[in-house]
Amino acid sequence: MELFSNLALGFGVALTPINLLYAFAGCLLGTLIGVLPGIGPVATIAMLLPATYALPPLSALIMLAGIYYGAQYGGSTTAILVNLPGEASSVVTIIDGYQMARKGRAGPALAAAGLGSFFAGCVGTLILAAFAAPLTEVAFKFGPAEYFSLMVLGLIGAVVLASGSLLKAIGMILLGLLLGLVGTDVNSGVARFSMDIPELTDGIGLIAIAMGIFGYGEIISNLSVHSSERQVFTAKVTGLFPTKEDFKRCVPAVIRGTALGSALGILPGGGALLAAFAAYTIEKKTKLHPGEVPFGKGNIRGVAAPESANNAAAQTSFIPLLTLGIPPNAVMALMVGAMTIHNIQPGPQVMTSNPQLFWGLIASMWIGNLMLIVLNLPLIGMWIKLLTIPYRWLFPSIVLFCAIGVYSTQNNTWDIWIVGIFGAIGYCFIKLGAESAPLLLGLILGPMMEENLRRALLLSRGDWSVLVTRPLSASLLFLALIMIVVVSLPSIKRKRAETFKEDAG
């Protein structure tokens, strides 16, 4: 079978010593980033992008992918132990995980999160391997009009699935699209919106904006909280593994969470975050067993389901990136940046022109998931120790690392100023309750949308009907329209607000 021969090729590449080393480095760093609250995979990958210049392309992508799904694992540790989400999608894990820790059941909670994540990660990778080839065949049918329509669908999906206010999400997308217009016009070569600043003729760097909004913005936000308000975990973790009864309750929850996460991860926007909220909502609607702890009071299903969902979503979010070249979330947008650094054009041609890289990356995810389960279960004690690092030491080092990282991309002090400016803007977004991920997607997809729209209009000699006369393009625009209509319905609006707010409240 072709799938097995492709996977054999992938494992052959992924199991080389150098790639195993970078897979381990990515998983370890990802777990560490997940454990330390207020950093997150977006800021870390943004900081490390310059460091990948010197690495072989596959090793660089394996390490960055490891950081992403490693952070999904690590985020549950702080959520359970100190009531702080190490990563955005771990917000839901806090509800029951921290209550379990307060009752002295932190061990079973951490083990349920780790084992559930491992199972979900493996299933997500299997889905990625199975659907990659057929989707790539479909991708070859895409022309400029289809790509434009797909990106419109992606941006509308990002608005629909963004947490919080729809109006704010639309505002963030539009701001991202406007920032993407800064630079040199594709066709005429004339600088636009650069305000006669020479550094802006190449546009505003994605890495600088990502570091500013996600890195510095989070740092300023964390520093605005008084240290006395931060909870410190002092209890000893005992009885690592769940009981037989716990396992019996966890297994169906893990399967439900994995199925839901695998489907939602493919969608644009906050797939992992939405998957975690949706999985928890479904568990709450499921009938409690006799003698089972109520949700919100330390129910182990409330930990296993969302953790499985966000890890499955983390794996399947690679599907649109690797097959269509479309990033479904902020981390995947940065992965596009990493591929571009190494002169790899994300999209269907990756599988045909560079099968070793394509299948090697997929195979590395299985290896990475195995490494993560080994890292997370025995080293829980070490992660707790890391939480005792004072914030006054942690944050200056992150600020310095961000500044060095962004300067080294183009050896330009202008980028450091951009990071600082967008750090302040990022803090304002946090205070306003506006999610920043749609902005990054707008910034990445905006220039691509413009380029494909112009190309489609050039080929059709200025005839706009090309967007609706080509069946595939028309279908994608129709789907986008359906999404707008559905999300505008009052009942759906209410349900959407409940999904994001009810359980986090």
C-alpha positions as CSV (number, residue, x, y, z in Angstrom):
1,M,0.0,0.0,0.0
2,E,1.2,3.5,-0.9
3,L,0.5,5.0,2.5
4,F,2.7,2.4,4.3
5,S,5.6,2.8,1.8
6,N,5.3,6.6,2.2
7,L,5.4,6.2,6.0
8,A,8.4,3.9,5.8
9,L,10.2,6.6,3.8
10,G,9.2,9.1,6.5
11,F,10.3,7.0,9.4
12,G,13.6,6.3,7.6
13,V,14.3,10.0,7.5
14,A,12.8,11.0,10.9
15,L,14.8,8.3,12.7
16,T,18.2,9.6,11.7
17,P,20.2,10.8,14.8
18,I,20.2,14.5,13.8
19,N,16.4,14.6,13.3
20,L,15.7,12.6,16.5
21,L,17.9,15.2,18.4
22,Y,15.8,18.1,17.0
23,A,12.5,16.3,17.6
24,F,13.6,15.8,21.3
25,A,14.8,19.5,21.5
26,G,11.4,20.7,20.1
27,C,9.4,18.5,22.4
28,L,11.4,19.4,25.5
29,L,11.3,23.2,24.7
30,G,7.6,23.0,23.8
31,T,6.8,21.3,27.1
32,L,8.8,23.9,29.0
33,I,7.1,26.7,27.1
34,G,3.7,25.2,27.9
35,V,4.6,24.8,31.6
36,L,5.7,28.5,31.9
37,P,2.6,30.7,31.8
38,G,2.4,33.7,29.6
39,I,4.9,32.7,26.8
40,G,3.1,30.2,24.5
41,P,4.2,28.5,21.3
42,V,3.5,31.4,19.0
43,A,6.0,33.7,20.8
44,T,8.6,30.8,21.1
45,I,8.4,29.8,17.4
46,A,8.6,33.5,16.5
47,M,11.7,33.9,18.7
48,L,13.4,30.7,17.3
49,L,12.7,31.3,13.6
50,P,16.0,33.1,13.1
51,A,17.8,30.2,14.7
52,T,16.5,27.8,12.1
53,Y,18.4,29.5,9.2
54,A,21.5,27.3,9.9
55,L,19.5,24.1,10.3
56,P,18.6,21.6,7.5
57,P,14.9,22.3,6.4
58,L,13.5,19.1,7.8
59,S,15.3,19.3,11.1
60,A,14.0,22.9,11.5
61,L,10.4,22.0,10.8
62,I,10.6,18.9,13.1
63,M,11.8,21.1,15.9
64,L,9.2,23.8,15.4
65,A,6.4,21.2,15.1
66,G,7.6,19.6,18.4
67,I,7.4,23.0,20.1
68,Y,3.8,23.4,19.0
69,Y,2.4,20.1,20.1
70,G,4.7,20.0,23.1
71,A,3.2,23.2,24.3
72,Q,-0.2,21.6,24.2
73,Y,1.0,18.9,26.6
74,G,2.9,21.3,28.9
75,G,0.1,23.8,29.1
76,S,-2.0,21.3,31.1
77,T,0.7,21.1,33.9
78,T,0.4,24.7,35.1
79,A,-3.4,24.6,34.5
80,I,-3.7,21.7,36.9
81,L,-1.0,22.7,39.4
82,V,-1.3,26.5,39.8
83,N,-4.6,27.4,38.1
84,L,-2.8,29.2,35.3
85,P,-3.2,28.2,31.6
86,G,0.4,27.7,30.3
87,E,-1.2,27.7,26.8
88,A,-4.5,29.2,25.6
89,S,-6.1,25.9,24.9
90,S,-5.5,24.8,28.5
91,V,-8.0,27.3,29.8
92,V,-10.7,24.6,30.0
93,T,-8.4,22.2,31.8
94,I,-8.2,24.6,34.8
95,I,-11.9,24.1,35.7
96,D,-11.6,20.5,36.9
97,G,-7.8,20.0,36.8
98,Y,-7.1,22.5,39.6
99,Q,-9.9,21.2,41.7
100,M,-8.4,17.7,41.5
101,A,-5.0,19.1,42.5
102,R,-6.5,20.8,45.5
103,K,-8.0,17.5,46.6
104,G,-4.5,15.8,46.3
105,R,-5.3,14.2,43.0
106,A,-2.9,16.2,40.8
107,G,-1.1,12.9,39.8
108,P,-4.1,11.2,38.3
109,A,-5.1,14.6,36.6
110,L,-1.6,15.0,35.1
111,A,-1.5,11.4,34.0
112,A,-5.0,11.6,32.4
113,A,-4.0,14.7,30.5
114,G,-0.7,13.1,29.4
115,L,-2.1,9.7,28.3
116,G,-5.2,11.3,26.7
117,S,-2.9,13.7,24.8
118,F,-0.7,10.8,23.6
119,F,-3.6,8.8,22.2
120,A,-5.1,11.9,20.6
121,G,-1.8,13.0,19.1
122,C,-1.3,9.5,17.6
123,V,-4.8,9.4,16.1
124,G,-4.4,13.0,14.7
125,T,-1.1,12.1,13.0
126,L,-2.7,9.0,11.5
127,I,-5.5,11.1,10.1
128,L,-2.9,13.6,8.8
129,A,-1.0,10.7,7.0
130,A,-4.2,9.2,5.6
131,F,-5.8,12.4,4.2
132,A,-2.6,14.2,3.1
133,A,-2.3,12.4,-0.3
134,P,-6.0,12.7,-1.4
135,L,-6.2,16.4,-0.4
136,T,-3.0,17.1,-2.3
137,E,-4.6,15.7,-5.4
138,V,-7.5,18.1,-4.9
139,A,-5.1,21.0,-4.3
140,F,-3.6,20.5,-7.8
141,K,-7.0,21.5,-9.2
142,F,-6.8,24.9,-7.6
143,G,-6.1,28.0,-9.7
144,P,-5.7,31.6,-8.6
145,A,-9.6,32.1,-8.3
146,E,-9.9,29.0,-6.2
147,Y,-7.1,30.0,-3.9
148,F,-8.6,33.5,-3.4
149,S,-12.0,31.9,-2.5
150,L,-10.4,29.4,-0.2
151,M,-8.6,32.3,1.6
152,V,-11.9,34.2,1.9
153,L,-13.4,31.1,3.5
154,G,-10.4,30.8,5.8
155,L,-10.7,34.4,7.0
156,I,-14.5,34.1,7.6
157,G,-13.8,30.8,9.4
158,A,-11.3,32.5,11.6
159,V,-13.9,35.2,12.5
160,V,-16.6,32.6,13.3
161,L,-14.3,30.4,15.4
162,A,-12.4,33.2,17.2
163,S,-13.3,33.4,20.9
164,G,-15.2,36.4,22.2
165,S,-16.9,39.2,20.2
166,L,-17.6,38.6,16.5
167,L,-17.2,42.4,15.9
168,K,-13.7,42.4,17.5
169,A,-12.7,39.3,15.5
170,I,-13.7,41.1,12.2
171,G,-11.8,44.2,13.3
172,M,-8.7,42.2,14.0
173,I,-8.9,40.4,10.6
174,L,-9.3,43.8,8.8
175,L,-6.4,45.3,10.7
176,G,-4.3,42.3,9.7
177,L,-5.3,42.7,6.0
178,L,-4.5,46.5,6.2
179,L,-1.1,45.8,7.7
180,G,-0.5,43.3,4.9
181,L,-0.9,46.1,2.4
182,V,2.1,48.1,3.7
183,G,5.1,47.6,1.5
184,T,5.7,47.5,-2.3
185,D,2.8,46.9,-4.8
186,V,3.2,43.5,-6.4
187,N,2.4,44.6,-9.9
188,S,3.7,48.2,-10.2
189,G,6.6,48.0,-7.8
190,V,5.6,51.3,-6.2
191,A,5.9,51.7,-2.4
192,R,2.4,52.1,-0.7
193,F,1.4,53.1,2.9
194,S,5.1,53.3,3.8
195,M,4.9,57.0,4.9
196,D,8.3,57.6,3.2
197,I,10.0,55.3,5.8
198,P,12.5,53.3,3.8
199,E,12.2,50.3,6.2
200,L,8.5,50.0,5.5
201,T,9.0,49.5,1.7
202,D,9.5,45.7,2.3
203,G,6.4,45.6,4.6
204,I,6.1,45.0,8.3
205,G,7.8,41.7,9.3
206,L,5.6,38.9,10.4
207,I,8.1,37.8,13.1
208,A,8.4,41.3,14.5
209,I,4.6,41.6,14.8
210,A,4.2,38.1,16.2
211,M,6.9,38.7,18.9
212,G,5.4,42.0,19.8
213,I,1.8,41.1,20.1
214,F,2.2,37.6,21.5
215,G,5.6,37.9,23.4
216,Y,5.9,41.4,24.7
217,G,2.1,41.8,24.9
218,E,1.8,38.8,27.2
219,I,4.8,40.0,29.3
220,I,3.3,43.4,29.9
221,S,0.0,41.8,30.8
222,N,1.6,39.4,33.3
223,L,3.6,42.2,34.8
224,S,0.4,44.2,35.4
225,V,-0.8,41.5,37.8
226,H,0.6,42.0,41.4
227,S,2.9,39.1,42.5
228,S,0.7,38.5,45.6
229,E,-2.2,37.5,43.2
230,R,-0.2,34.7,41.6
231,Q,-0.9,31.3,43.2
232,V,2.1,29.1,44.0
233,F,1.6,25.3,44.2
234,T,3.3,23.8,47.3
235,A,1.4,20.5,47.7
236,K,3.3,17.2,47.0
237,V,2.2,15.2,43.9
238,T,1.5,11.7,44.9
239,G,-0.2,8.7,43.3
240,L,0.7,9.4,39.7
241,F,-1.6,7.0,37.9
242,P,-5.4,7.1,37.7
243,T,-7.4,4.3,39.3
244,K,-9.2,1.6,37.4
245,E,-12.5,3.6,37.9
246,D,-10.8,6.7,36.5
247,F,-9.6,4.8,33.4
248,K,-13.1,3.5,32.9
249,R,-14.5,7.0,32.8
250,C,-11.6,8.6,30.9
251,V,-11.6,6.2,27.9
252,P,-14.9,7.3,26.3
253,A,-14.1,11.0,27.1
254,V,-10.7,10.7,25.4
255,I,-12.3,9.1,22.3
256,R,-15.0,11.8,22.1
257,G,-12.4,14.6,22.6
258,T,-10.0,13.0,20.0
259,A,-12.8,12.8,17.3
260,L,-14.0,16.3,17.9
261,G,-10.4,17.8,18.0
262,S,-9.4,16.0,14.8
263,A,-12.3,17.6,12.9
264,L,-12.0,21.1,14.4
265,G,-8.2,21.3,14.0
266,I,-8.6,21.4,10.2
267,L,-10.8,24.5,10.5
268,P,-9.2,28.0,10.3
269,G,-9.0,30.1,13.5
270,G,-8.4,28.8,17.0
271,G,-9.0,25.1,16.2
272,A,-7.3,23.7,19.4
273,L,-8.9,26.3,21.6
274,L,-12.4,25.7,20.2
275,A,-11.9,22.0,20.3
276,A,-11.1,22.1,24.0
277,F,-14.2,24.2,24.8
278,A,-16.5,22.1,22.7
279,A,-15.1,18.8,24.1
280,Y,-15.7,20.1,27.7
281,T,-19.2,21.3,26.8
282,I,-20.1,17.8,25.3
283,E,-18.8,16.1,28.5
284,K,-20.9,18.4,30.7
285,K,-24.0,17.4,28.6
286,T,-23.1,13.7,29.1
287,K,-24.9,12.0,32.0
288,L,-22.9,11.6,35.2
289,H,-22.2,8.1,36.5
290,P,-23.4,7.1,40.0
291,G,-20.9,8.4,42.6
292,E,-19.1,10.5,40.0
293,V,-17.7,14.0,41.0
294,P,-19.8,16.8,39.4
295,F,-18.1,18.9,36.7
296,G,-16.3,22.0,38.1
297,K,-15.5,20.1,41.4
298,G,-12.7,17.8,40.0
299,N,-14.2,15.4,37.5
300,I,-11.4,13.6,35.6
301,R,-13.4,13.6,32.4
302,G,-13.2,17.4,32.5
303,V,-9.4,17.0,32.1
304,A,-9.1,14.1,29.7
305,A,-11.6,15.3,27.1
306,P,-10.3,18.9,26.5
307,E,-6.6,17.8,26.6
308,S,-7.3,15.0,24.0
309,A,-9.2,17.5,21.9
310,N,-6.6,20.2,21.8
311,N,-3.8,17.7,21.0
312,A,-5.7,16.0,18.2
313,A,-6.4,19.5,16.8
314,A,-2.7,20.5,17.0
315,Q,-1.9,17.5,14.8
316,T,-4.6,17.9,12.2
317,S,-4.0,21.7,11.8
318,F,-1.0,20.6,9.7
319,I,-3.4,19.2,7.0
320,P,-4.4,22.5,5.4
321,L,-0.8,23.8,5.7
322,L,0.9,20.9,4.1
323,T,-1.7,20.1,1.4
324,L,-3.1,23.5,0.4
325,G,-0.4,25.9,1.8
326,I,-3.1,27.7,3.9
327,P,-2.2,28.3,7.6
328,P,-5.3,27.5,9.7
329,N,-3.9,29.3,12.9
330,A,-1.2,31.7,14.1
331,V,1.4,28.9,14.7
332,M,0.9,27.4,11.2
333,A,1.3,31.0,9.9
334,L,4.7,31.0,11.5
335,M,5.5,27.6,10.0
336,V,4.9,29.2,6.6
337,G,7.5,31.7,7.6
338,A,9.9,28.8,8.5
339,M,9.3,27.1,5.2
340,T,9.9,30.3,3.3
341,I,13.2,30.8,5.1
342,H,14.3,27.5,3.6
343,N,12.9,28.3,0.1
344,I,10.1,25.8,0.4
345,Q,6.8,26.9,-1.1
346,P,4.0,25.5,1.2
347,G,1.3,23.7,-0.8
348,P,0.6,20.6,-2.8
349,Q,3.9,20.6,-4.6
350,V,5.8,19.8,-1.3
351,M,4.6,16.2,-1.4
352,T,5.7,15.6,-5.0
353,S,8.9,17.8,-5.1
354,N,10.1,16.9,-1.6
355,P,8.5,13.7,-0.3
356,Q,11.3,13.1,2.2
357,L,10.5,16.4,4.0
358,F,6.7,15.9,3.8
359,W,6.6,12.3,5.1
360,G,9.6,12.8,7.4
361,L,7.7,15.6,9.2
362,I,4.6,13.4,9.6
363,A,6.6,10.5,10.9
364,S,8.4,12.8,13.3
365,M,5.1,13.6,15.0
366,W,4.6,10.0,16.1
367,I,8.1,9.9,17.5
368,G,7.5,13.3,19.1
369,N,4.3,12.1,20.8
370,L,6.2,9.1,22.3
371,M,8.9,11.4,23.5
372,L,6.4,13.7,25.1
373,I,4.7,10.9,27.1
374,V,8.2,9.9,28.4
375,L,9.0,13.5,29.2
376,N,5.8,14.5,30.9
377,L,5.1,11.6,33.2
378,P,8.4,11.1,35.0
379,L,9.5,14.8,35.0
380,I,6.4,16.3,36.6
381,G,8.5,17.1,39.8
382,M,11.0,19.1,37.6
383,W,8.3,21.1,35.9
384,I,6.9,22.1,39.3
385,K,10.4,23.4,40.3
386,L,10.5,25.6,37.2
387,L,7.3,27.3,38.3
388,T,9.2,28.7,41.3
389,I,11.4,30.9,39.0
390,P,10.6,34.5,40.0
391,Y,8.9,36.5,37.3
392,R,11.4,39.4,37.8
393,W,14.1,37.0,36.4
394,L,12.0,35.3,33.8
395,F,10.6,38.3,31.9
396,P,13.8,40.3,31.3
397,S,15.4,37.3,29.8
398,I,12.4,36.8,27.4
399,V,12.5,40.5,26.4
400,L,16.3,40.2,25.7
401,F,15.9,37.0,23.8
402,C,13.0,38.5,21.6
403,A,15.2,41.5,20.8
404,I,18.2,39.5,19.8
405,G,16.0,37.1,17.8
406,V,14.3,39.8,15.8
407,Y,17.5,41.8,15.2
408,S,19.3,38.7,13.9
409,T,16.6,38.2,11.1
410,Q,17.6,41.3,9.2
411,N,20.3,43.0,11.4
412,N,18.1,46.0,11.6
413,T,17.3,47.9,14.8
414,W,14.0,49.1,13.2
415,D,12.6,45.6,13.9
416,I,13.3,46.0,17.6
417,W,11.2,49.2,17.6
418,I,8.4,47.4,15.7
419,V,8.4,44.6,18.4
420,G,8.2,47.3,21.2
421,I,5.4,49.2,19.4
422,F,3.4,46.0,18.7
423,G,4.0,44.8,22.3
424,A,2.1,47.9,23.6
425,I,-0.6,47.3,20.9
426,G,-0.8,43.6,22.0
427,Y,-1.3,44.6,25.6
428,C,-4.1,46.9,24.5
429,F,-5.7,44.0,22.6
430,I,-5.5,41.9,25.8
431,K,-7.2,44.6,27.9
432,L,-9.9,45.1,25.2
433,G,-10.5,41.3,25.1
434,A,-9.6,41.1,21.4
435,E,-8.0,37.9,20.3
436,S,-4.8,38.5,18.4
437,A,-4.6,35.3,16.3
438,P,-7.0,36.6,13.5
439,L,-4.8,39.6,13.0
440,L,-1.8,37.4,12.3
441,L,-3.9,35.3,9.9
442,G,-5.1,38.5,8.1
443,L,-1.5,39.7,7.8
444,I,-0.3,36.3,6.3
445,L,-3.3,35.7,4.0
446,G,-3.8,39.4,2.9
447,P,-0.9,39.6,0.4
448,M,-1.6,36.0,-0.8
449,M,-5.3,36.9,-1.4
450,E,-4.3,40.1,-3.3
451,E,-1.8,38.3,-5.4
452,N,-4.2,35.5,-6.3
453,L,-7.1,37.9,-7.0
454,R,-5.0,40.0,-9.3
455,R,-3.7,36.9,-11.1
456,A,-7.3,35.5,-11.5
457,L,-8.4,38.9,-12.9
458,L,-5.4,39.1,-15.3
459,L,-6.2,35.6,-16.7
460,S,-9.9,36.5,-17.1
461,R,-9.1,39.9,-18.6
462,G,-10.7,41.8,-15.7
463,D,-13.9,39.7,-15.6
464,W,-14.9,39.4,-11.9
465,S,-17.4,36.6,-12.7
466,V,-14.4,34.2,-12.9
467,L,-14.8,33.8,-9.1
468,V,-18.3,32.4,-9.5
469,T,-18.2,30.7,-12.9
470,R,-15.5,28.2,-11.8
471,P,-17.3,25.5,-9.9
472,L,-14.7,25.0,-7.1
473,S,-14.3,28.7,-6.5
474,A,-18.1,29.2,-6.5
475,S,-18.5,26.3,-4.0
476,L,-16.0,27.8,-1.6
477,L,-17.6,31.3,-1.7
478,F,-21.0,29.7,-1.2
479,L,-19.6,27.9,1.9
480,A,-18.3,31.2,3.2
481,L,-21.7,32.8,2.7
482,I,-23.4,29.9,4.5
483,M,-21.0,30.5,7.5
484,I,-21.9,34.2,7.6
485,V,-25.6,33.5,7.5
486,V,-25.5,30.7,10.1
487,V,-23.3,32.6,12.6
488,S,-25.6,35.7,12.2
489,L,-28.7,33.7,13.4
490,P,-29.6,34.8,17.0
491,S,-29.8,31.2,18.4
492,I,-26.3,30.3,17.0
493,K,-24.9,33.6,18.3
494,R,-26.2,32.7,21.8
495,K,-24.8,29.2,21.6
496,R,-21.4,30.4,20.4
497,A,-21.2,32.9,23.3
498,E,-22.1,30.1,25.7
499,T,-19.4,27.7,24.3
500,F,-16.7,30.2,25.0
501,K,-17.9,31.9,28.1
502,E,-20.1,29.6,30.2
503,D,-17.4,27.1,31.1
504,A,-14.6,29.6,31.5
505,G,-16.7,31.6,33.9
